[in-house]
Amino acid sequence: MYMTPELYDTQDYLCAVSANDVRLCKEDSVFRRAIPCDDDVYELCLEIMQIRNLSLPSDVYQGVNLYMELRECMFQILL
């Protein structure tokens, strides 16, 4: 569909964009950081994972289990 839109009874909606326009968009954009949360929370999670010998998850279920364990540890620390 992308390369031959006419085969799918539609038209080509691509438009030419100048390099200057792309540069301006990049300058005005906010890109995500590599760390998905607050820096202090991230560091605390890494320390807990190291102390408890936990590893990064490889699937969704492991991710949920890791989250629950980290959450429980943080509640214990805060209380």
Steps between C-alpha positions, in 0.01 A plus 500: 500500500786737577690455176205463260191670646323501164465120522284554811283771348659782697748775429855579604485727807876540532634849463846642452649653815811711507797418720449836672142405597624170644770683698244746639272216608787324677591821681141551617449137606546348843647154477452228758780427736657159536386491865121456515448665841650730761879461527489429875229234464695338218820488706310354798347230280842409361642472853211280616542281192872463570451420870227245431678357194211590267542530126320694230185325378488318170121485472190677629441261790853539630458876465186496715674281759800732510272803536311340789822408681653846452176664610487291817864582580438872454197491729713332766766767461248786520314368802 
